[in-house]
């Protein structure tokens, strides 16, 4: 199987961080964080269906495929910290639970965990995408962009929106995402679960409760940040990565 290509920037020190992006995103959104980690080797990749890996996705692409890509990438690195955003945080947590020997620590920013009791039966963004999808993939992509960013993204063609929406719908309707993929109570990997003070309530609650359940779990929040903290607050996000391995 062809795997997504890794992008690596060598740092001056011994530590490595592997970034895993969320839905409707790509690895380039972590570039600002990398500037605050000059001593770290920074690695990222575009997940199947997104960015440069758009052509690697198929109708059958599911959580297990993304998990296989992540664990394969982590296995090539010297026990990295894995920093995941949103869907990428779900992948990071699952990979660390299943392969603790590969991952030194996890930074999980607002992971979607619909199988835990405090996740709403119909989360706002999932409901929005479901309703907009009846008008087609492009409408679903545009609706989520406007909900997350507070505005439409200028300059996108109908073809690009359709491609984004197709992958978005596939990812959000994957039934395996709603099934437990790890047990927080038995995780041995240190986890720093984080959220933004301006994020949706269930995103904040999930990060907070998750840190309580994981034996080596901690919680941090970024003041003034919403769900896109890795873009809007890169210095603070970089600090989370350092904190994840701090004594």
C-alpha positions as semicolon CSV with decimal commas, in nm:
position;residue;x (nm);y (nm);z (nm)
1;X;0,000;0,000;0,000
2;X;0,125;0,348;-0,085
3;X;0,161;0,560;0,228
4;X;0,138;0,939;0,258
5;X;0,476;1,109;0,218
6;X;0,639;1,245;0,533
7;X;0,764;1,603;0,547
8;X;1,053;1,651;0,786
9;X;1,235;1,955;0,921
10;X;1,541;1,864;1,126
11;X;1,588;2,039;1,458
12;X;1,899;2,115;1,658
13;X;1,805;1,892;1,952
14;X;1,714;1,527;2,013
15;X;1,334;1,553;2,038
16;X;1,086;1,473;1,758
17;X;0,720;1,566;1,717
18;X;0,488;1,406;1,464
19;X;0,183;1,617;1,375
20;X;-0,148;1,463;1,269
21;X;-0,405;1,703;1,126
22;X;-0,780;1,694;1,153
23;X;-1,069;1,695;0,907
24;X;-1,075;1,965;0,636
25;X;-0,707;2,037;0,703
26;X;-0,353;1,947;0,593
27;X;-0,006;1,924;0,746
28;X;0,088;2,276;0,635
29;X;-0,134;2,425;0,905
30;X;0,129;2,326;1,165
31;X;0,409;2,531;1,004
32;X;0,364;2,821;1,245
33;X;0,407;2,588;1,542
34;X;0,732;2,456;1,398
35;X;0,888;2,803;1,412
36;X;0,848;2,791;1,791
37;X;1,023;2,451;1,811
38;X;1,363;2,516;1,645
39;X;1,532;2,250;1,857
40;X;1,277;1,981;1,767
41;X;1,266;1,767;1,456
42;X;0,918;1,832;1,314
43;X;0,742;1,573;1,099
44;X;0,402;1,586;0,931
45;X;0,204;1,435;0,648
46;X;-0,124;1,488;0,467
47;X;-0,373;1,219;0,563
48;X;-0,551;1,017;0,296
49;X;-0,804;1,234;0,115
50;X;-0,649;1,565;0,218
51;X;-0,386;1,794;0,068
52;X;-0,118;1,615;-0,129
53;X;-0,265;1,276;-0,027
54;X;-0,609;1,342;-0,176
55;X;-0,566;1,071;-0,440
56;X;-0,479;0,804;-0,179
57;X;-0,833;0,791;-0,040
58;X;-1,095;0,547;-0,162
59;X;-1,460;0,485;-0,079
60;X;-1,340;0,227;0,174
61;X;-1,088;0,452;0,355
62;X;-1,167;0,438;0,726
63;X;-1,018;0,498;1,069
64;X;-0,809;0,180;1,046
65;X;-0,635;0,305;0,731
66;X;-0,543;0,638;0,890
67;X;-0,426;0,453;1,200
68;X;-0,202;0,226;0,992
69;X;-0,047;0,529;0,823
70;X;0,022;0,695;1,158
71;X;0,178;0,389;1,321
72;X;0,392;0,327;1,012
73;X;0,516;0,686;1,028
74;X;0,583;0,672;1,402
75;X;0,780;0,348;1,361
76;X;1,032;0,529;1,136
77;X;1,101;0,795;1,400
78;X;1,285;0,790;1,735
79;X;0,979;0,757;1,965
80;X;0,817;1,089;1,883
81;X;0,565;1,297;2,068
82;X;0,252;1,272;1,854
83;X;0,049;1,592;1,845
84;X;-0,297;1,548;1,699
85;X;-0,565;1,804;1,627
86;X;-0,934;1,700;1,630
87;X;-0,966;1,379;1,423
88;X;-0,587;1,364;1,429
89;X;-0,601;1,361;1,809
90;X;-0,832;1,059;1,800
91;X;-0,576;0,883;1,581
92;X;-0,289;0,982;1,810
93;X;-0,467;0,847;2,118
94;X;-0,562;0,522;1,948
95;X;-0,212;0,466;1,813
96;X;-0,057;0,531;2,155
97;X;-0,298;0,291;2,324
98;X;-0,234;0,013;2,073
99;X;0,140;0,071;2,023
100;X;0,278;0,241;2,335
101;X;0,633;0,142;2,248
102;X;0,623;0,367;1,940
103;X;0,507;0,692;2,100
104;X;0,669;0,884;2,385
105;X;0,371;1,109;2,464
106;X;0,054;1,247;2,306
107;X;-0,081;1,599;2,276
108;X;-0,451;1,557;2,198
109;X;-0,628;1,881;2,112
110;X;-1,007;1,843;2,126
111;X;-1,042;1,485;1,996
112;X;-1,387;1,371;1,880
113;X;-1,486;1,079;2,103
114;X;-1,855;1,014;2,030
115;X;-1,854;0,685;2,220
116;X;-1,786;0,854;2,553
117;X;-2,090;0,955;2,763
118;X;-2,046;1,332;2,763
119;X;-2,033;1,362;2,384
120;X;-2,372;1,494;2,261
121;X;-2,596;1,255;2,070
122;X;-2,596;1,497;1,779
123;X;-2,292;1,724;1,788
124;X;-2,347;2,064;1,622
125;X;-2,092;2,036;1,343
126;X;-2,182;1,677;1,262
127;X;-2,549;1,776;1,240
128;X;-2,461;2,074;1,020
129;X;-2,267;1,856;0,776
130;X;-2,542;1,596;0,770
131;X;-2,803;1,856;0,681
132;X;-2,588;2,034;0,421
133;X;-2,485;1,704;0,258
134;X;-2,835;1,673;0,111
135;X;-2,738;1,965;-0,114
136;X;-2,416;1,791;-0,218
137;X;-2,054;1,756;-0,097
138;X;-1,959;2,113;-0,189
139;X;-2,237;2,252;0,030
140;X;-2,124;2,032;0,321
141;X;-1,764;2,154;0,292
142;X;-1,868;2,517;0,272
143;X;-2,105;2,486;0,568
144;X;-1,837;2,341;0,794
145;X;-1,580;2,598;0,686
146;X;-1,820;2,880;0,771
147;X;-1,907;2,721;1,108
148;X;-1,544;2,671;1,212
149;X;-1,390;2,985;1,061
150;X;-1,687;3,215;1,090
151;X;-1,662;3,299;0,721
152;X;-1,648;3,146;0,375
153;X;-1,307;3,069;0,222
154;X;-1,249;3,286;-0,082
155;X;-1,115;3,156;-0,410
156;X;-1,223;2,793;-0,388
157;X;-1,363;2,635;-0,702
158;X;-1,670;2,414;-0,707
159;X;-1,441;2,125;-0,799
160;X;-1,220;2,182;-0,496
161;X;-1,517;2,218;-0,260
162;X;-1,669;1,900;-0,399
163;X;-1,346;1,707;-0,339
164;X;-1,319;1,843;0,015
165;X;-1,684;1,769;0,086
166;X;-1,660;1,415;-0,047
167;X;-1,375;1,331;0,191
168;X;-1,545;1,522;0,474
169;X;-1,867;1,323;0,444
170;X;-1,676;0,995;0,418
171;X;-1,479;1,074;0,732
172;X;-1,777;1,193;0,936
173;X;-1,998;0,901;0,838
174;X;-1,736;0,631;0,898
175;X;-1,918;0,405;1,150
176;X;-1,591;0,290;1,307
177;X;-1,532;0,640;1,449
178;X;-1,835;0,592;1,675
179;X;-1,694;0,268;1,817
180;X;-1,445;0,265;2,108
181;X;-1,093;0,257;1,965
182;X;-0,903;0,272;2,296
183;X;-0,961;0,244;2,670
184;X;-0,849;0,559;2,853
185;X;-0,827;0,373;3,185
186;X;-0,560;0,134;3,059
187;X;-0,344;0,377;2,863
188;X;0,019;0,388;2,975
189;X;0,141;0,665;2,745
190;X;0,149;1,018;2,894
191;X;-0,128;1,228;2,742
192;X;-0,175;1,603;2,753
193;X;-0,537;1,665;2,654
194;X;-0,598;2,026;2,558
195;X;-0,878;2,259;2,457
196;X;-0,944;2,622;2,378
197;X;-1,137;2,849;2,614
198;X;-1,359;2,963;2,325
199;X;-1,427;2,615;2,187
200;X;-1,763;2,439;2,188
201;X;-1,859;2,314;2,534
202;X;-1,847;1,944;2,448
203;X;-1,497;1,982;2,301
204;X;-1,374;2,137;2,625
205;X;-1,550;1,881;2,843
206;X;-1,415;1,590;2,644
207;X;-1,055;1,705;2,681
208;X;-1,101;1,769;3,052
209;X;-1,269;1,437;3,132
210;X;-1,024;1,246;2,916
211;X;-0,732;1,377;3,118
212;X;-0,903;1,255;3,436
213;X;-0,954;0,905;3,297
214;X;-0,603;0,847;3,162
215;X;-0,361;0,746;3,441
216;X;-0,080;0,964;3,302
217;X;-0,318;1,231;3,176
218;X;-0,306;1,608;3,218
219;X;-0,525;1,889;3,092
220;X;-0,432;2,233;2,962
221;X;-0,638;2,499;2,793
222;X;-0,535;2,782;2,565
223;X;-0,695;3,110;2,668
224;X;-0,873;3,289;2,388
225;X;-0,842;2,999;2,144
226;X;-1,111;2,809;1,961
227;X;-1,092;2,480;1,778
228;X;-0,822;2,607;1,540
229;X;-0,571;2,685;1,814
230;X;-0,286;2,530;1,614
231;X;-0,336;2,806;1,357
232;X;-0,435;3,101;1,576
233;X;-0,213;3,031;1,880
234;X;0,097;2,849;1,748
235;X;0,327;2,961;2,031
236;X;0,087;2,826;2,293
237;X;0,041;2,501;2,100
238;X;0,419;2,459;2,081
239;X;0,432;2,502;2,458
240;X;0,191;2,210;2,497
241;X;0,432;1,987;2,307
242;X;0,715;2,078;2,539
243;X;0,492;2,027;2,843
244;X;0,398;1,678;2,725
245;X;0,746;1,547;2,815
246;X;0,820;1,784;3,103
247;X;0,875;1,616;3,441
